[in-house]
Amino acid sequence: MSKDLHGRTVVITGASSGIGAAAALRLAERGATVVAVGRSATRTRDIAARLGTEPQIADFASFSEVRALADRLLDRYPRIDVLANNAGGLVPERRVTADGHELTFQANHLAPFLLTTLLLPRLRESGARVVTTASVGNRFGKLDLDDLEWTRRRYGGGWIAYSTSKLMNILFTRELARREAGSRVTAVCFNPRRVAEERGVEQEIRFASGSGLVGVVNRIPLLRRVTIGAADGAGPLIALVSASEVADGAYHDGLRAGAKVNPQADDAQLAARLWELSEAYVSA
């Protein structure tokens, strides 16, 4: 890991709380210029003030806001060394955005996909790294390319859709690494382990505040035993941002590369097809 990050610009989505905020502050302490992106105007302004950078407010439920965010970033930052796609959440009941997509699918996959692709020319120029926050929940997902909007399948209180979106994060990372193999862009993703906030609701699933999902987590031993604080959960994100080299396309469980994933995550054809469909969705 590089302890001195002076001269490097790091963009972190979901930086207004939890592991995003913790990572932003610690990376700034090492000298990085950290750009905080968040949905909450108040919290994003607060964390940006501590970072000494301009707050970037965007709701990933809106493609127009994601496009405006990309325009601002390209206008203000001639270099982007790291894009950390950390924003995401779980919605307990199926909802549709103004863009016409199921909210979890859009906020957790399509919006970061759109932001990354809009920034790709700058990321290539900068030799950047794209770090995406996935989850051990990917192992419980089931990707059906014929029902990405969850119109036919059981929504499962949002948990199944959330887990599937985390599987999409891994497929996106691996396909991005494959497509950018000839450039200087690298891509990795990770499971931060389960992150508990003060109110007892996980940072990864902050959209579900008050939904009772904590009870679900507590009934699943695999999830219950890895609950940690936001400061510790930020460790893998900080390490992957700071590392001099990473295994391109790798999924990390905490700091461990090559961790067990959903079998669909290893399907290269599925990853390529998801990319193609995602391009069509965000350009429609």
Residue pairs with C-beta under 8 A, 6 or more apart in sequence:
1 238
1 239
1 242
1 243
1 244
2 30
2 242
2 243
2 244
3 30
3 242
4 30
4 31
5 27
5 30
5 31
5 32
5 242
6 30
6 31
6 32
7 31
8 31
8 32
8 33
8 79
8 81
8 82
9 32
9 33
9 35
9 77
9 79
9 80
9 81
9 82
9 126
10 24
10 27
10 32
10 33
10 34
10 35
10 81
10 82
10 84
10 241
11 35
11 37
11 56
11 73
11 77
11 80
11 82
11 83
11 84
12 20
12 23
12 24
12 27
12 34
12 35
12 36
12 37
12 84
12 86
13 20
13 37
13 38
13 58
13 60
13 84
13 85
13 86
13 87
13 112
13 115
14 20
14 37
14 38
14 86
14 87
14 88
14 133
15 21
15 23
15 24
15 34
15 36
15 37
15 38
15 44
15 47
15 86
16 36
16 38
16 39
16 40
16 43
16 44
16 46
16 47
17 38
17 40
17 43
17 47
17 197
17 203
17 206
17 230
18 195
18 197
18 203
18 204
18 206
18 230
18 233
19 86
19 133
19 192
19 195
19 203
19 230
19 233
19 234
19 237
20 36
20 38
20 84
20 86
20 87
20 203
20 234
20 237
21 36
21 43
21 47
21 230
22 230
22 231
22 233
22 234
23 84
23 86
23 234
23 237
23 238
23 241
24 34
24 36
24 47
24 51
25 34
25 47
25 50
25 51
26 234
26 238
27 34
27 238
27 241
27 242
28 34
28 50
28 51
28 52
30 242
32 241
33 53
33 77
34 51
34 53
35 51
35 53
35 54
35 56
35 73
35 77
36 44
36 47
36 48
36 51
36 53
36 55
36 56
37 44
37 56
37 57
37 58
37 69
37 87
38 44
38 47
38 55
38 56
38 57
38 58
38 87
39 57
39 58
39 59
39 60
39 87
40 57
41 55
41 57
44 55
44 56
44 57
45 55
45 57
47 55
48 54
48 55
48 56
49 55
54 76
56 69
56 72
56 73
58 65
58 66
58 68
58 69
59 65
60 66
60 87
60 106
60 107
60 111
60 112
61 97
61 98
61 99
61 103
61 106
61 107
61 111
62 97
62 98
62 99
63 99
63 106
63 110
63 111
63 114
63 282
66 111
66 114
66 115
66 118
67 114
67 118
69 115
70 114
70 115
70 118
70 119
73 80
73 119
73 122
74 118
74 119
74 122
77 122
79 122
79 125
79 126
80 119
80 122
80 123
80 126
80 128
81 126
81 127
81 128
81 129
82 128
82 129
82 130
82 131
82 241
83 115
83 116
83 119
83 123
83 128
83 129
83 130
83 131
84 131
84 132
84 133
84 237
84 241
85 112
85 115
85 116
85 130
85 131
85 132
85 133
85 169
86 131
86 132
86 133
86 237
87 107
87 111
87 112
88 107
88 108
88 112
88 133
88 165
88 166
88 169
88 204
89 104
89 107
89 108
89 162
89 204
89 205
89 206
89 207
89 208
90 104
90 158
90 159
90 161
90 162
90 204
90 205
90 207
90 208
90 211
90 213
91 103
91 104
91 158
91 161
91 162
91 207
91 208
92 157
92 158
92 208
92 211
92 212
92 213
93 155
93 157
93 158
94 102
94 103
94 150
94 155
94 158
94 161
95 102
95 103
96 102
96 103
97 103
97 106
97 107
99 106
101 110
101 149
101 281
102 148
102 149
102 150
102 161
103 207
104 150
104 158
104 161
104 162
104 165
105 148
105 149
105 150
105 161
105 165
105 168
107 207
108 162
108 165
108 166
108 168
108 169
109 165
109 168
109 169
109 172
109 278
110 278
110 281
110 282
112 132
112 169
112 172
113 172
113 278
113 282
114 282
116 123
116 130
116 172
116 176
117 279
117 282
120 180
120 185
122 128
123 130
123 185
124 180
124 183
124 184
124 185
126 184
127 184
127 185
128 184
128 185
128 186
129 185
129 186
129 187
129 188
129 240
129 241
129 246
130 173
130 176
130 185
130 186
130 187
130 188
131 187
131 188
131 189
131 190
131 237
131 240
131 241
132 169
132 172
132 173
132 187
132 188
132 189
132 190
133 169
133 189
133 190
133 192
133 204
133 237
134 166
134 169
134 170
134 173
134 189
134 190
134 191
134 251
135 162
135 163
135 166
135 169
135 191
135 192
135 204
136 191
136 193
136 194
136 222
136 223
136 226
136 253
137 159
137 162
137 163
137 166
137 223
138 163
138 166
138 167
138 169
138 170
138 191
138 261
138 262
138 265
139 163
139 260
139 261
139 262
140 159
140 160
140 163
140 262
141 160
141 163
141 164
141 165
141 166
141 167
141 168
141 262
141 264
142 160
142 164
142 167
142 264
143 164
143 167
143 168
143 171
143 264
143 270
143 274
144 153
145 270
145 273
145 274
145 277
147 153
148 277
150 161
153 160
154 160
155 161
157 211
157 213
157 216
158 208
158 211
158 213
159 213
159 216
162 205
167 261
167 262
167 264
167 265
168 274
169 189
170 189
170 251
170 261
170 262
170 265
171 264
171 265
171 267
171 270
171 271
171 274
172 189
172 271
172 274
172 275
172 278
173 187
173 188
173 189
173 249
173 251
174 187
174 249
174 265
174 268
174 271
175 268
175 271
175 272
175 274
175 275
176 185
176 187
176 249
177 186
177 187
177 248
177 249
178 249
178 268
178 271
178 272
179 275
180 186
180 187
181 248
186 246
186 248
187 248
187 249
188 240
188 246
188 247
188 248
188 249
188 250
188 251
188 252
189 250
189 251
189 252
190 236
190 237
190 240
190 251
190 252
190 253
190 254
191 236
191 251
191 252
191 253
191 254
191 259
192 204
192 233
192 234
192 235
192 236
192 237
192 254
193 226
193 227
193 228
193 232
193 233
193 253
193 254
194 202
194 204
194 217
194 223
194 224
194 226
194 227
194 228
194 233
195 202
195 203
195 204
195 227
195 228
195 229
195 230
195 233
196 202
196 203
196 227
196 228
196 229
196 230
197 203
197 206
197 230
199 209
200 214
201 208
201 209
201 210
201 213
201 214
202 213
202 214
202 217
202 227
203 230
203 233
205 213
217 223
217 224
217 227
218 224
235 254
235 255
236 252
236 254
236 255
239 255
240 246
240 252
247 257
247 258
250 257
250 258
251 257
251 258
251 259
251 261
251 265
252 259
253 259
253 260
264 270
